[in-house]
Structure formats: structure tokens, C-alpha cells
Amino acid sequence: MRQVEAELNARWPETRLEPSLDRIRALMDILGEPQRAYQSIHITGTNGKTSTARIVESLLRAFDLRTGRYTSPHVQSITERISLDGESISPERFIATYRDIAPYVAMVDASQPHPMSFFEVMTGMGYAAFADAPVDVAVVEVGMGGGWDATNVIDAAVAVVAPISLDHTERLGGTPGDIAVEKAGIIKKDSAAVIAQQPVDAAHVLLKYAVDVDATVAREGMEFGVMQREVAVGGQLVTLRGLGGEYPDLFLPLHGAHQAHNAAVALAAVEAFFGVGSNQTDQLDIGTVRRAFAEATSPGRLEVVRRSPTVVLDAAHNPAGAAASAAGVSEAFGFTRLVGVVGTSADKDVKAVLEAFEPVLAEVVVTQNSTPRAMPADDLAALAVEVFGAERVQVEPRLDDALSAAVELAEEEGEFAGAGVLVTGSVITVGEARLLLGKE
């Protein structure tokens, strides 16, 4: 695994892009178009893609379909990116898949102006592994954007657009409408487009594109949505309106209003996949849907990894994600005092992320993860002092020291006082914290 990861990491990283489908199309052609061996559901958006993909997968598996799931980035292990039947691909199978396609990747490298990137090769591995399994349905999360994303060599029967907000603006555009232009590219002719609640300008772009390609549109708030939700022990109880009718009293073991909306989008996507609302009038079996929802997981998304004091991990890394996380942690956990451990990437709107968390964090311990993209702790501290004030900011460059410091601050409240720790700012920070805290 170390050797394979080293070979993959020697390629262009995910942050370096040369927008083109030429290289991935060339690889698919040489491999015999493995991405056409199964049906697919394609998911784009700014926030909520991975959670939505995992709920979609849980629903499909509950209806006895073999699934492949391709998501990014990974929280702890690179093998998480490619899942078969709800489980990360084994290291042995990951290595075998890489070795199988490596000679063909080399052929593409030699024939193109630029060699294949890390993400392009990973995408090729995912599509090849799904064909080899074989799976019935692939649930595929876009890496960035949509139209020119390497995943967009599939012709998905269902295209899902999760909520769009500002992220990767240097690549995708400075407004939700601009960003939607690129994300709309996953909606294919005569497909079903399932669209989450969007900013007005993004919604206009998506709907116009869907009409232009004769896609059937299902919009959150119109054709489907969240009817009711209440906090429950370990998650929430939701009633959803789907394309086929009402689905009452679904237990979702995920926290936050945003996860209820992700669940509504996922349900509508699976209904559209099965033809509910068009050629099938009956809704999905409610018992099966309840079982699927109850089994849904989303590691690193308001995930409790320790008690006494409670430590919660959330991978929020942009302002919209941070706002959803702050609201979710406030609703789901009755903390009397919440201490933040924050480590971000340098290329994000870090100040806006900190501002979103400021109302809910009593104190913040700033740190950095182990990757070159990490914002140095001292630079992050300077921004944090602007937002929180110097008396509420502590600097611990090592993540293990930051976790210890935050736990100590929380414990100052006393064993039964209800203080907690929230680790956030980056998927990488959350993954490294998860490992340090003993989660596998």
C-alpha cells in the first residue's frame, strides 16, 4: 500500500487541475469503457455530497442492489474513496486494481500533453473496480465542479446537485450562479435531475440547463422536501415528502438540519432511479426506507468519537459548511461550554469559517494538520485573534497537543458540567484527529 500510495501521490495533486476529460476518456477507451457496465447516480454540489452519497448507497443496498461508491477526499485511508457493498475496498483489492490499470495509465501518460493526475487515476481505479466486482449501481461523487471533473465520463440516469455555495472560487467562479454553470454539466440528456435547495441564481442556471437537455427535474421544496424533523437520541426523527408521497417517522442517526435535507435529496434520487413519480406511481416500501436510514453513517460529520468530555468531529471547511456545523452542534448537543480545535487549509476562506463558529465556541485551540496545504498555526492564530479576541485563542501547532489542550479546557468545567470539544476546519484535520482518538 505504501508503494502504491507513493506512486499515486507523485502525480499531480487534487489541487492542481488542467480542466479536460481527454486523459480520463483515453483511459476508459483503452480499458473497454468499464464505466458503462453498470448504472450510476452522479452527485455534485458544494456541501453534503459525501453524506448524500452514503445515504443513497444505504437505500440502494436495502433494496438488494450491489453498490459501488466513489467519494473524496478520504477521512483516514485512501481505500475509503472506493467502496463495494458499503465497505471500503480492501488494501489487497486496491493494490490489485492499481496494478491492473497501471500499464494503461502509462500509455495515456505517454500520449497526452500532461500525465494523468492523482484524481484521474483514482477515478479510473474506481470505475474499473466497480466493473470487476461487478456492481449494479455506482454512486459517484464529483471531485470538483462537474462538467470537466474526471468522474464525468459516466452517463448517469440520475444527476444530483447538492447545495451550492462559495468554494474553490478561483476555479469555479465568484457567485453561486457562476459555480452552477460548471456543476450543471453532470446533468445528461433525458436523465433525472434532483436539485437541492439553491441560491436563486444557481437555481436558474441549473433549471435552464436541465430544460435544454430534456432532463426531468425534481426540486427540493417543490416536488420533495423535509416536512418535519425533531431531535432524537443519537440523531433525529424526520418525515420526508418524496416523489411518491409521504415517508413518516424515519430515524436518521446523523445530526443537524443539513443532514435531514441531505436525506430528502438522497431519497428523491433513489426514487428517481427506480422511476417513482414517472413510470412507477407507488412510493418505495416504507419499511425498507426506514431500515436504510437507520443504518446510514457519515464519518467525520458531527461524529461523536469520545465521551467525558464529549469530542465531536466535523469536516466543515468552507463558510456554508461551518454555519451548518455550528447550527447542528448547538441543536444536537446541550453543551454548556464548547471548545474548538481548528486546523484549516490555507486556500480556504478561513476568516469566514472562524466567524461562523465564533458564536458557539467559548475558546478555540488553533493547530495544523500534517499536509503542505495546511495553514500554519501562527497564521491561523492571527486570524482567530481578529475574530475571537486574544483571550479566547490558544496555539498548539501539533494536533495531538491541541486535542489534549482542548480536553483539559473542557474538563475545567467539571465532570458533569456538560462541556465538549469540536474538532473542525478540514477533512484532513478531522481524519488525523480520528486516528489519534483511536477510531478506525
C-alpha positions as CSV (number, residue, x, y, z in Angstrom):
1,M,0.0,0.0,0.0
2,R,2.8,2.4,0.9
3,Q,4.4,1.9,-2.5
4,V,1.1,2.3,-4.4
5,E,0.2,5.4,-2.4
6,A,3.7,6.9,-3.1
7,E,3.2,6.3,-6.9
8,L,-0.2,7.9,-6.8
9,N,1.0,10.9,-4.7
10,A,3.8,11.5,-7.1
11,R,1.2,12.6,-9.7
12,W,-0.5,16.0,-9.9
13,P,-2.4,16.5,-6.6
14,E,-6.1,17.1,-6.5
15,T,-5.5,20.8,-6.1
16,R,-3.7,21.1,-9.4
17,L,-6.0,21.0,-12.3
18,E,-5.8,21.0,-16.1
19,P,-9.6,21.0,-16.9
20,S,-10.0,18.4,-19.6
21,L,-11.7,15.0,-20.0
22,D,-9.2,13.9,-22.6
23,R,-7.0,11.9,-20.3
24,I,-9.7,10.0,-18.4
25,R,-11.6,9.4,-21.7
26,A,-8.5,7.9,-23.2
27,L,-8.0,5.6,-20.2
28,M,-11.7,4.5,-20.3
29,D,-11.3,3.8,-24.0
30,I,-8.3,1.6,-23.5
31,L,-9.9,-0.2,-20.6
32,G,-13.0,-1.0,-22.7
33,E,-15.4,1.6,-21.1
34,P,-15.8,-0.1,-17.7
35,Q,-18.0,2.9,-16.5
36,R,-20.7,1.7,-18.9
37,A,-21.0,-1.8,-17.3
38,Y,-23.4,-0.5,-14.6
39,Q,-26.0,2.2,-13.9
40,S,-24.9,5.2,-12.0
41,I,-26.1,8.1,-9.8
42,H,-23.8,11.2,-10.1
43,I,-23.6,13.8,-7.2
44,T,-22.2,17.3,-7.3
45,G,-22.7,20.4,-5.2
46,T,-20.6,22.3,-2.6
47,N,-21.6,20.8,0.7
48,G,-23.2,17.5,1.6
49,K,-22.1,15.4,-1.3
50,T,-20.4,12.6,0.7
51,S,-23.2,12.3,3.2
52,T,-25.8,12.3,0.4
53,A,-23.8,9.6,-1.4
54,R,-23.7,7.4,1.7
55,I,-27.4,7.7,2.3
56,V,-28.1,6.9,-1.4
57,E,-25.9,3.9,-1.1
58,S,-27.6,2.7,2.1
59,L,-31.0,3.0,0.3
60,L,-29.9,1.1,-2.8
61,R,-28.3,-1.7,-0.7
62,A,-31.5,-2.0,1.3
63,F,-33.3,-2.7,-2.0
64,D,-30.8,-5.6,-2.6
65,L,-28.6,-3.9,-5.2
66,R,-24.9,-4.3,-5.3
67,T,-23.3,-0.9,-5.0
68,G,-20.0,0.9,-5.7
69,R,-19.4,4.2,-4.1
70,Y,-16.7,6.7,-5.1
71,T,-16.2,9.7,-2.8
72,S,-13.4,12.1,-2.0
73,P,-11.4,13.2,-0.2
74,H,-10.9,10.4,2.3
75,V,-11.0,10.9,6.0
76,Q,-8.4,8.4,7.1
77,S,-7.5,5.8,4.5
78,I,-7.2,6.2,0.7
79,T,-9.2,3.0,0.4
80,E,-12.3,4.8,1.6
81,R,-12.6,6.5,-1.8
82,I,-13.7,3.2,-3.4
83,S,-16.4,1.2,-1.6
84,L,-18.1,-2.0,-2.6
85,D,-21.3,-3.1,-1.0
86,G,-20.9,-0.4,1.7
87,E,-17.4,-1.3,2.7
88,S,-14.1,0.3,1.8
89,I,-12.2,-1.7,-0.8
90,S,-9.6,-4.0,0.8
91,P,-6.0,-3.0,0.6
92,E,-5.3,-6.1,-1.4
93,R,-8.0,-5.3,-3.9
94,F,-6.9,-1.7,-4.1
95,I,-3.4,-2.7,-4.9
96,A,-4.5,-5.3,-7.5
97,T,-6.8,-2.7,-9.2
98,Y,-3.9,-0.2,-9.4
99,R,-1.5,-2.8,-10.8
100,D,-4.2,-3.9,-13.3
101,I,-4.6,-0.4,-14.8
102,A,-1.1,1.0,-14.3
103,P,0.2,-0.1,-17.8
104,Y,-2.7,1.6,-19.5
105,V,-2.3,4.7,-17.4
106,A,1.3,4.8,-18.6
107,M,0.1,4.6,-22.2
108,V,-2.2,7.6,-21.6
109,D,0.6,9.5,-19.9
110,A,2.8,9.0,-23.0
111,S,0.1,10.1,-25.4
112,Q,-1.2,13.2,-23.7
113,P,0.3,16.7,-23.2
114,H,0.0,16.2,-19.4
115,P,0.2,12.9,-17.5
116,M,-2.8,11.7,-15.6
117,S,-3.4,13.3,-12.2
118,F,-3.9,11.5,-8.8
119,F,-7.6,12.1,-9.0
120,E,-7.9,10.9,-12.6
121,V,-6.1,7.6,-11.8
122,M,-8.2,7.1,-8.7
123,T,-11.3,7.6,-10.8
124,G,-10.1,5.1,-13.3
125,M,-9.5,2.6,-10.5
126,G,-12.9,3.2,-9.1
127,Y,-14.7,2.6,-12.4
128,A,-12.6,-0.5,-13.1
129,A,-13.2,-1.9,-9.6
130,F,-16.9,-1.4,-10.0
131,A,-17.0,-3.3,-13.3
132,D,-14.8,-6.1,-12.0
133,A,-17.0,-6.6,-8.8
134,P,-19.5,-6.3,-10.7
135,V,-21.9,-3.8,-9.1
136,D,-25.4,-3.0,-10.2
137,V,-25.2,0.8,-9.4
138,A,-22.3,3.2,-8.9
139,V,-22.8,6.2,-6.6
140,V,-20.3,8.7,-7.8
141,E,-19.3,12.0,-6.1
142,V,-17.8,14.7,-8.2
143,G,-14.3,15.8,-7.1
144,M,-14.6,19.5,-8.1
145,G,-17.1,21.3,-10.4
146,G,-18.9,18.9,-12.7
147,G,-18.6,19.3,-16.4
148,W,-14.8,18.8,-16.7
149,D,-14.5,16.7,-13.5
150,A,-12.8,13.3,-14.2
151,T,-15.9,11.5,-12.9
152,N,-18.0,13.0,-15.7
153,V,-17.4,10.2,-18.2
154,I,-20.5,8.4,-16.9
155,D,-23.9,8.9,-18.3
156,A,-25.8,8.8,-15.0
157,A,-29.5,8.1,-15.1
158,V,-29.8,10.4,-12.1
159,A,-27.8,13.6,-11.5
160,V,-27.9,15.1,-8.0
161,V,-27.0,18.7,-7.3
162,A,-26.4,19.2,-3.5
163,P,-26.5,22.8,-2.1
164,I,-24.1,25.2,-4.0
165,S,-22.2,27.9,-2.1
166,L,-18.8,29.6,-2.5
167,D,-15.8,27.3,-2.5
168,H,-13.0,26.8,-5.0
169,T,-13.9,30.3,-6.4
170,E,-10.6,30.7,-8.2
171,R,-11.6,27.7,-10.3
172,L,-15.3,27.7,-10.5
173,G,-16.4,31.4,-10.2
174,G,-17.2,34.0,-7.7
175,T,-21.0,33.6,-7.4
176,P,-23.3,30.6,-6.9
177,G,-24.7,31.2,-10.4
178,D,-21.2,31.0,-11.9
179,I,-20.4,27.9,-10.0
180,A,-23.7,26.3,-11.0
181,V,-22.6,26.6,-14.7
182,E,-19.9,24.0,-14.2
183,K,-21.8,21.8,-11.8
184,A,-24.8,21.6,-14.2
185,G,-22.5,19.6,-16.6
186,I,-23.3,16.3,-14.9
187,I,-26.9,16.5,-16.0
188,K,-27.2,14.4,-19.1
189,K,-29.8,14.3,-21.8
190,D,-33.1,12.6,-20.8
191,S,-31.8,12.0,-17.3
192,A,-33.5,12.9,-14.0
193,A,-32.0,16.0,-12.2
194,V,-32.6,16.0,-8.4
195,I,-31.8,19.5,-7.2
196,A,-31.4,20.5,-3.5
197,Q,-32.4,24.0,-2.3
198,Q,-30.2,26.5,-4.0
199,P,-29.4,30.2,-4.1
200,V,-31.7,31.9,-6.7
201,D,-29.0,32.5,-9.3
202,A,-27.7,28.9,-9.1
203,A,-31.3,27.5,-9.3
204,H,-31.9,29.5,-12.5
205,V,-28.8,28.1,-14.1
206,L,-29.5,24.5,-13.2
207,L,-33.1,24.6,-14.3
208,K,-32.3,26.2,-17.6
209,Y,-29.6,23.6,-18.3
210,A,-31.9,20.8,-17.3
211,V,-34.6,22.0,-19.7
212,D,-32.0,22.4,-22.5
213,V,-31.0,18.7,-22.2
214,D,-34.6,17.5,-21.7
215,A,-33.9,16.2,-18.2
216,T,-36.8,15.6,-15.8
217,V,-36.4,17.9,-12.8
218,A,-37.2,17.3,-9.1
219,R,-36.7,20.3,-6.9
220,E,-36.4,20.3,-3.1
221,G,-39.2,22.4,-1.7
222,M,-41.4,21.7,-4.7
223,E,-41.5,18.0,-5.7
224,F,-39.9,16.7,-2.5
225,G,-38.6,18.0,0.8
226,V,-38.4,17.8,4.6
227,M,-41.9,18.0,6.1
228,Q,-41.0,17.6,9.8
229,R,-37.9,16.9,11.9
230,E,-37.2,16.6,15.6
231,V,-34.1,15.9,17.6
232,A,-33.9,12.3,18.9
233,V,-31.3,10.4,20.9
234,G,-28.4,9.6,18.6
235,G,-29.8,11.6,15.6
236,Q,-33.2,12.9,14.5
237,L,-36.7,11.7,13.5
238,V,-37.8,13.1,10.1
239,T,-40.8,13.0,7.9
240,L,-40.0,13.5,4.3
241,R,-42.1,14.1,1.2
242,G,-40.7,12.1,-1.6
243,L,-41.7,11.9,-5.3
244,G,-44.1,9.1,-4.5
245,G,-45.7,10.5,-1.3
246,E,-45.0,10.9,2.4
247,Y,-42.4,8.9,4.3
248,P,-43.2,9.4,8.1
249,D,-41.1,8.8,11.2
250,L,-37.7,7.9,9.6
251,F,-34.9,7.7,12.2
252,L,-31.7,9.2,10.8
253,P,-28.6,8.7,13.1
254,L,-27.0,11.9,11.8
255,H,-27.1,15.3,13.4
256,G,-28.2,18.7,12.1
257,A,-30.9,20.1,9.8
258,H,-28.5,19.9,6.9
259,Q,-28.4,16.1,7.2
260,A,-32.2,16.0,7.1
261,H,-32.1,17.9,3.8
262,N,-29.3,15.6,2.5
263,A,-31.6,12.6,3.4
264,A,-34.5,14.2,1.5
265,V,-32.3,14.7,-1.6
266,A,-31.0,11.1,-1.3
267,L,-34.5,9.6,-1.1
268,A,-35.6,11.6,-4.1
269,A,-32.6,10.5,-6.1
270,V,-33.3,6.8,-5.3
271,E,-37.0,7.3,-6.1
272,A,-36.0,8.8,-9.4
273,F,-33.6,5.9,-10.1
274,F,-36.5,3.4,-9.6
275,G,-38.9,5.5,-11.7
276,V,-41.1,6.7,-8.8
277,G,-43.1,9.6,-9.9
278,S,-42.9,8.9,-13.6
279,N,-43.4,5.3,-14.8
280,Q,-44.0,4.0,-11.3
281,T,-46.7,5.5,-9.2
282,D,-46.2,3.6,-5.9
283,Q,-43.7,5.0,-3.4
284,L,-40.8,3.0,-2.1
285,D,-41.5,0.4,0.6
286,I,-41.6,2.4,3.9
287,G,-40.1,-0.4,6.0
288,T,-37.1,-0.7,3.6
289,V,-36.5,3.0,3.6
290,R,-36.7,3.1,7.5
291,R,-34.1,0.3,7.7
292,A,-31.8,2.0,5.2
293,F,-32.0,5.4,7.0
294,A,-31.3,3.8,10.4
295,E,-28.2,2.2,9.0
296,A,-26.8,5.4,7.4
297,T,-23.4,6.6,8.6
298,S,-21.2,9.6,7.7
299,P,-17.8,9.5,9.5
300,G,-16.4,12.9,10.3
301,R,-19.7,14.7,10.0
302,L,-20.8,15.8,13.6
303,E,-19.5,12.4,14.7
304,V,-19.1,11.6,18.4
305,V,-15.7,9.8,19.0
306,R,-15.3,10.2,22.7
307,R,-17.3,10.8,25.9
308,S,-16.5,12.6,29.1
309,P,-15.8,15.1,27.8
310,T,-17.7,14.6,24.5
311,V,-15.5,15.1,21.5
312,V,-17.3,15.7,18.2
313,L,-15.6,15.7,14.7
314,D,-16.9,17.7,11.8
315,A,-15.2,18.2,8.4
316,A,-16.6,21.7,7.7
317,H,-14.0,23.6,5.7
318,N,-15.9,26.5,4.0
319,P,-18.3,29.1,5.4
320,A,-21.6,27.4,4.5
321,G,-20.3,24.1,5.9
322,A,-19.2,25.8,9.1
323,A,-22.5,27.5,9.5
324,A,-24.3,24.2,9.2
325,S,-21.9,22.6,11.6
326,A,-22.4,25.3,14.2
327,A,-26.2,25.1,14.0
328,G,-26.1,21.3,14.1
329,V,-23.8,21.0,17.2
330,S,-25.9,23.7,19.0
331,E,-29.1,21.8,18.3
332,A,-28.0,18.2,18.9
333,F,-25.7,18.6,21.9
334,G,-26.6,20.7,25.0
335,F,-23.1,21.7,25.7
336,T,-22.7,24.3,28.5
337,R,-19.3,25.2,27.0
338,L,-17.8,24.2,23.7
339,V,-14.0,24.3,22.9
340,G,-12.9,24.3,19.3
341,V,-9.9,22.6,17.8
342,V,-9.4,24.2,14.4
343,G,-6.9,23.3,11.7
344,T,-7.6,24.6,8.1
345,S,-6.2,24.6,4.7
346,A,-4.5,27.8,3.6
347,D,-6.5,28.1,0.4
348,K,-9.9,28.4,2.1
349,D,-11.9,31.5,3.3
350,V,-10.6,30.8,6.8
351,K,-11.8,34.0,8.4
352,A,-15.4,33.4,7.3
353,V,-15.1,29.8,8.7
354,L,-14.0,31.2,12.0
355,E,-16.7,33.8,12.1
356,A,-19.3,31.1,11.6
357,F,-18.0,29.2,14.6
358,E,-17.4,32.2,16.9
359,P,-21.0,32.3,18.4
360,V,-20.8,28.7,19.5
361,L,-17.2,28.3,20.6
362,A,-16.2,29.6,24.1
363,E,-12.5,29.1,23.2
364,V,-10.5,27.9,20.3
365,V,-7.3,26.0,20.1
366,V,-5.7,26.6,16.7
367,T,-3.5,23.9,15.2
368,Q,-2.4,22.5,11.8
369,N,-2.6,19.1,10.1
370,S,0.4,17.3,8.6
371,T,-0.2,18.3,4.9
372,P,1.6,21.0,2.9
373,R,-1.8,22.6,2.3
374,A,-2.3,23.3,6.0
375,M,-2.4,26.9,7.1
376,P,0.5,27.4,9.6
377,A,-0.9,27.5,13.2
378,D,0.6,31.0,13.8
379,D,-1.1,32.4,10.7
380,L,-4.4,30.8,11.7
381,A,-4.0,32.2,15.2
382,A,-3.6,35.7,13.8
383,L,-7.0,35.4,12.1
384,A,-8.5,33.7,15.1
385,V,-7.5,36.6,17.4
386,E,-9.2,39.0,15.0
387,V,-12.5,37.0,15.3
388,F,-12.4,35.7,18.9
389,G,-10.0,38.1,20.7
390,A,-6.7,37.1,22.1
391,E,-8.1,35.8,25.5
392,R,-10.1,33.1,23.7
393,V,-7.3,31.8,21.4
394,Q,-4.7,29.2,22.3
395,V,-2.0,28.0,19.8
396,E,-0.8,24.4,19.7
397,P,0.9,23.6,16.3
398,R,0.8,19.8,16.9
399,L,-2.6,18.3,16.6
400,D,-2.1,15.8,19.5
401,D,-1.2,18.7,21.8
402,A,-4.2,20.7,20.5
403,L,-6.6,17.8,21.4
404,S,-5.1,17.5,24.8
405,A,-5.3,21.2,25.5
406,A,-8.9,21.3,24.4
407,V,-9.9,18.4,26.5
408,E,-8.2,20.0,29.5
409,L,-10.1,23.2,28.9
410,A,-13.4,21.3,28.7
411,E,-12.6,19.4,31.9
412,E,-12.1,22.6,33.8
413,E,-15.9,22.8,33.8
414,G,-16.1,19.6,36.0
415,E,-17.1,16.1,35.1
416,F,-20.9,16.7,35.0
417,A,-20.9,20.3,33.7
418,G,-21.6,19.4,30.0
419,A,-18.6,20.9,28.2
420,G,-17.5,19.5,24.9
421,V,-14.8,19.7,22.2
422,L,-15.5,20.2,18.4
423,V,-12.6,19.4,16.0
424,T,-13.1,21.0,12.7
425,G,-11.7,23.1,9.8
426,S,-10.6,20.4,7.3
427,V,-11.3,16.8,6.3
428,I,-7.6,16.1,6.8
429,T,-7.6,17.6,10.4
430,V,-10.7,15.5,11.2
431,G,-9.1,12.3,9.8
432,E,-5.9,12.8,11.7
433,A,-7.8,13.5,14.9
434,R,-10.0,10.5,14.3
435,L,-6.8,8.3,14.1
436,L,-5.3,10.0,17.3
437,L,-8.5,9.3,19.2
438,G,-8.5,5.6,18.3
439,K,-11.2,5.4,15.7
440,E,-10.8,3.0,12.7
